[in-house]
Amino acid sequence: MSLVEPLIESELFARVLLDPAMHDPDLDSIRIVSGYASAALAFGHCYALRERKKSLNVDLVYGMAGADGVSKSNHKGFLSLQEQKEFAFNGSFRCAYVKKPVAVHSKVYVWCRGEQPLYAFAGSANYTENGFRGPASRYEVLTPCDPISALNYFKCISGKTIACEAADIADFANHAQQRAGGQACLGKVVVESDRRSPFYGLQKVTLSLINKKGNPGDGSALNWGVRSGGRPRESKGSFRDPNQAYIRLTAGVYRTGFFPPIGARFTVLTDDETIFTCTRAQQNGKAIHTPQDNAELGRYFRKRLGLREGACITAGDLQRYGRTDVVFYRLDDENYIMDFAPPKRGRR
């Protein structure tokens, strides 16, 4: 019998983060040490477990948090998931940050039944969208390893951490955000040039919330779930939630690569510190929506505009608020800021 296990080179998300729990119903937790981690992948992982009706605990240690920092959007996302604010699921999510001056770049995934480790994997894939579901040109591998030593390693590193909810984000704030040099600026993608802006040097795009006819749309975009006059939109014989909404991307934006590819999750932190997990959808990825609940964005915009839930958003509503667009700033491949602040306190 060979003691050498083959490398896992494809379908890492399914084969490492889901399949063990599907094949062994007695598993109740996965313990993770990852150099880098993202809220986008964590949301997607917990959502996939919930969809498969698995009651599991996800325990994450973010290894490079102290050395390289954690973006505010990731921190807010981890907290939201830990407190189950965005969506509820069976089980729990916990996150802890390795404290300075320790730097942990390893990636280890251990599946357990209680305190008994049964399956483990180690390799190059960070607990991020790019690590597990990145583009085809990105190569990551994991391989099975000894579960006992893997769990011992997890416990050793856990002793060098601070809990996510106890962390002062100022101590971990990532000041080395990706600047414009990381990607060419094309078409509608420009660089924030205002030196007074906290996002100076970051790439940004401005997305209009109104169409060529001068309104938000009837049964589309912010009004995806509702027709003019407040009538819910009918789809496949049933009525949509009238709050369903998406943000429209033009070809001049979705062709630039500013946003991740279709289906990849990314985290959006708004100017009022609301957190969303988003993906691109529809033909050519021309829409930004929230995959867990398509009504999240609609409820958010209606609340900001002072409208009741389910109301049809008009051009007049946006004009009274003072904005007919939003600005997205790209922090890195999986984290974005969305500015919808009214002009009197905006950063435009």
C-alpha positions in Angstrom: 0.0 0.0 0.0 1.4 3.4 -1.0 1.9 6.0 1.7 2.0 8.7 -0.9 -1.3 10.5 -1.4 -2.0 12.2 -4.8 -2.2 16.0 -5.1 -5.7 17.5 -5.4 -5.4 19.9 -8.3 -9.0 20.6 -9.3 -12.4 21.2 -7.7 -10.7 22.2 -4.4 -13.8 23.8 -3.0 -15.9 20.7 -3.3 -13.2 18.1 -2.6 -11.7 19.7 0.5 -14.4 22.0 2.0 -17.5 20.0 1.3 -17.0 16.4 0.3 -15.7 15.1 3.6 -18.8 16.3 5.4 -21.1 14.8 2.7 -19.4 11.4 2.9 -19.0 11.2 6.7 -22.2 12.4 8.5 -20.5 12.2 11.9 -18.1 15.1 11.2 -19.1 18.2 13.1 -16.3 20.7 12.5 -13.6 21.9 10.2 -10.5 23.7 11.7 -8.6 25.9 9.4 -5.2 27.7 9.5 -4.8 29.9 6.4 -2.1 32.5 5.7 -4.7 34.7 4.1 -8.5 34.4 4.3 -11.5 36.3 2.9 -15.0 36.9 4.1 -16.2 36.2 0.5 -15.0 32.6 0.6 -16.2 32.1 4.2 -19.7 33.3 3.3 -19.8 31.0 0.2 -18.5 28.0 2.3 -21.1 28.4 5.1 -23.8 29.0 2.6 -22.9 25.8 0.7 -22.9 23.8 3.9 -26.3 25.2 4.8 -27.7 24.4 1.4 -26.6 20.8 2.0 -28.3 20.8 5.4 -25.0 20.3 7.2 -24.8 21.4 10.9 -21.1 22.2 11.1 -18.7 24.5 13.0 -16.1 26.4 10.9 -13.1 27.5 13.0 -10.7 29.8 11.1 -7.3 31.1 12.1 -6.1 33.9 9.8 -2.3 33.5 9.9 -0.9 36.7 8.3 -3.4 39.0 10.0 -0.8 40.5 12.4 2.0 40.7 9.8 0.1 42.1 6.8 -3.2 43.3 8.3 -6.8 42.6 7.6 -9.0 44.8 5.4 -11.9 46.4 7.2 -14.3 44.8 4.8 -13.0 41.3 5.6 -13.1 42.1 9.3 -16.7 43.3 9.1 -17.6 40.3 7.0 -16.1 37.8 9.5 -18.0 39.5 12.3 -21.2 39.5 10.4 -20.9 35.8 9.6 -19.9 35.0 13.2 -22.9 36.8 14.5 -25.1 35.3 11.7 -26.3 38.8 10.7 -26.4 38.2 6.9 -28.0 34.8 7.0 -28.5 32.1 9.6 -27.1 28.6 9.2 -26.9 25.5 11.3 -23.6 25.4 13.1 -21.2 28.3 13.9 -18.4 30.3 12.4 -15.5 31.5 14.5 -12.5 33.5 13.3 -9.3 34.5 15.1 -6.3 36.5 14.1 -2.6 35.6 14.6 -1.1 38.4 16.6 2.1 40.3 15.8 5.0 39.6 15.5 4.1 36.1 14.5 3.5 35.4 10.7 1.8 32.1 9.7 1.7 31.5 6.0 0.7 27.8 6.1 -2.6 26.4 4.9 -4.0 23.4 6.8 -7.6 22.1 6.8 -8.7 19.5 9.5 -12.1 17.8 9.6 -13.1 16.5 13.1 -15.7 14.6 15.0 -15.6 16.3 18.4 -11.9 16.4 19.3 -11.1 13.5 17.0 -9.4 14.5 13.8 -10.4 12.3 10.9 -9.3 14.0 7.6 -6.8 16.7 6.9 -5.3 18.5 3.9 -2.3 20.9 3.5 -0.9 22.8 0.5 -0.9 26.1 -1.2 -4.6 27.2 -1.3 -5.5 30.1 1.0 -9.1 30.2 2.4 -10.0 32.8 -0.3 -12.0 32.9 -3.5 -8.8 33.0 -5.5 -7.4 30.1 -3.5 -10.3 27.8 -4.0 -12.2 29.1 -7.0 -9.8 31.3 -8.8 -9.4 31.6 -12.6 -8.2 28.6 -14.6 -4.8 30.3 -15.0 -4.2 30.1 -11.2 -2.7 26.9 -10.0 -3.3 25.8 -6.4 -2.9 22.3 -4.8 -3.8 20.5 -1.6 -2.9 17.0 -0.5 -4.2 14.7 2.3 -2.0 14.7 5.4 -1.9 13.2 8.9 -5.1 14.4 10.8 -3.5 14.1 14.2 -0.5 16.3 13.5 -2.7 18.7 11.5 -5.0 19.2 14.5 -2.0 19.6 16.9 -0.7 22.3 14.5 -4.0 24.1 14.5 -4.1 24.1 18.3 -0.5 25.4 18.5 -1.2 28.3 16.1 -4.6 29.0 17.9 -2.6 29.8 21.0 -1.0 32.8 19.2 -4.3 34.5 18.3 -6.9 37.0 19.3 -10.6 36.4 18.7 -12.1 38.3 15.8 -14.8 39.9 18.0 -12.1 41.0 20.5 -9.8 42.5 18.0 -9.3 46.2 17.6 -9.4 46.6 13.9 -7.1 49.6 14.2 -4.4 47.1 15.3 -4.9 45.0 12.2 -6.0 47.5 9.6 -4.5 46.8 6.3 -2.8 50.0 5.2 -1.1 48.3 2.3 -4.2 48.3 0.1 -3.7 47.4 -3.5 -3.0 50.6 -5.5 -3.7 51.3 -9.2 -0.3 49.8 -10.3 -1.7 46.3 -9.8 -4.0 46.5 -12.8 -4.2 48.7 -15.9 -6.9 51.4 -15.9 -9.3 50.9 -18.8 -12.4 52.6 -20.1 -14.6 53.6 -17.1 -11.9 52.5 -14.5 -10.0 55.5 -13.2 -7.8 56.2 -10.2 -8.9 58.3 -7.2 -6.8 61.4 -7.6 -8.0 63.4 -4.6 -5.2 63.3 -2.0 -7.7 64.1 0.8 -9.6 60.9 0.0 -8.9 57.8 2.2 -9.0 55.9 -1.1 -6.4 58.0 -2.9 -4.6 55.9 -5.5 -7.2 53.2 -5.6 -9.0 52.2 -8.8 -12.7 53.2 -8.9 -15.7 53.0 -11.2 -18.9 55.1 -11.1 -22.0 53.2 -11.8 -25.2 55.0 -12.7 -28.4 53.9 -10.9 -30.6 55.3 -13.8 -30.8 54.0 -17.3 -30.7 55.8 -20.7 -34.3 56.9 -20.2 -33.4 58.7 -17.0 -35.1 56.4 -14.5 -34.0 53.4 -12.4 -35.9 50.9 -14.6 -39.3 49.2 -14.5 -38.8 45.6 -13.3 -35.0 45.8 -13.6 -32.0 47.0 -11.6 -33.1 48.6 -8.3 -36.6 47.7 -9.3 -35.9 44.2 -10.3 -38.8 42.8 -8.2 -41.3 45.6 -8.7 -43.1 47.4 -11.5 -44.0 51.0 -11.7 -46.9 51.8 -9.4 -45.6 49.3 -6.8 -46.9 46.1 -8.5 -44.7 43.1 -7.7 -43.0 41.6 -10.8 -44.3 38.2 -11.8 -41.8 35.5 -12.8 -42.4 31.9 -13.7 -46.0 31.9 -12.4 -45.2 33.5 -9.0 -44.4 37.0 -7.7 -40.9 38.2 -6.9 -40.0 39.8 -3.6 -40.5 43.4 -4.6 -37.3 44.4 -2.9 -35.2 42.2 -5.3 -32.5 44.4 -6.9 -29.2 44.5 -8.7 -26.7 47.1 -9.7 -26.3 47.5 -13.5 -22.9 47.2 -15.1 -22.3 48.6 -18.6 -20.0 46.9 -21.1 -17.5 49.6 -20.5 -17.1 48.3 -16.9 -17.6 44.6 -17.0 -15.1 44.2 -19.9 -12.3 45.8 -17.8 -11.8 43.1 -15.2 -12.4 45.6 -12.4 -14.8 43.2 -10.8 -14.2 39.5 -10.3 -15.4 37.0 -12.9 -19.0 35.8 -13.1 -20.0 33.7 -10.1 -17.0 34.6 -7.9 -18.0 36.1 -4.6 -16.6 39.4 -3.3 -17.2 41.5 -0.2 -18.6 45.0 -0.4 -18.4 47.4 2.5 -20.6 50.5 2.1 -19.8 54.1 3.3 -22.2 53.5 6.2 -20.4 50.2 7.1 -23.1 47.8 5.9 -21.5 44.6 4.6 -22.7 42.6 1.5 -21.4 39.4 -0.2 -21.9 39.9 -3.9 -21.4 38.2 -7.2 -21.8 39.1 -10.9 -24.7 37.5 -12.7 -26.8 37.6 -15.9 -25.4 37.6 -19.4 -21.8 38.8 -19.6 -21.9 39.4 -15.8 -23.7 42.7 -16.3 -25.3 42.8 -12.8 -24.0 42.9 -9.3 -26.4 41.1 -6.9 -26.4 39.4 -3.5 -26.6 35.6 -4.0 -27.9 34.6 -0.6 -30.9 36.9 -1.0 -31.6 39.0 -4.1 -33.6 41.4 -2.0 -30.7 42.6 0.3 -29.6 45.4 -2.0 -33.2 46.5 -2.6 -33.9 46.8 1.1 -30.7 48.6 1.6 -31.3 51.3 -1.1 -34.9 51.8 0.0 -33.8 52.4 3.6 -31.1 54.9 2.5 -33.7 56.7 0.3 -36.2 56.8 3.1 -38.7 54.6 1.3 -40.9 51.8 2.6 -39.8 48.2 1.7 -41.1 47.1 -1.7 -41.6 50.6 -3.0 -40.8 51.4 -6.7 -37.7 53.6 -6.7 -38.0 56.6 -9.0 -35.6 59.1 -10.5 -37.1 61.7 -8.2 -36.3 59.6 -5.1 -32.6 59.4 -6.1 -32.5 63.1 -7.0 -34.1 64.1 -3.7 -31.5 62.0 -1.9 -28.7 63.7 -3.9 -27.2 60.8 -5.8 -28.1 58.9 -9.0 -24.9 56.8 -8.9 -22.6 54.8 -6.7 -18.8 54.6 -6.7 -17.0 51.3 -6.2 -13.4 51.4 -4.9 -11.3 48.2 -5.5 -9.2 47.3 -2.4 -8.1 43.9 -3.8 -9.4 41.0 -5.8 -12.2 40.2 -3.2 -12.9 43.4 -1.3 -14.6 46.6 -2.5 -15.9 49.8 -0.9 -19.3 51.2 -2.2 -19.9 54.9 -1.7 -23.5 56.0 -1.7 -23.2 58.9 0.7 -25.2 62.0 -0.1 -23.2 65.0 -1.3 -23.1 66.9 2.0 -21.0 64.1 3.6 -19.7 62.3 0.5 -16.2 61.7 -0.6 -16.6 62.4 -4.2 
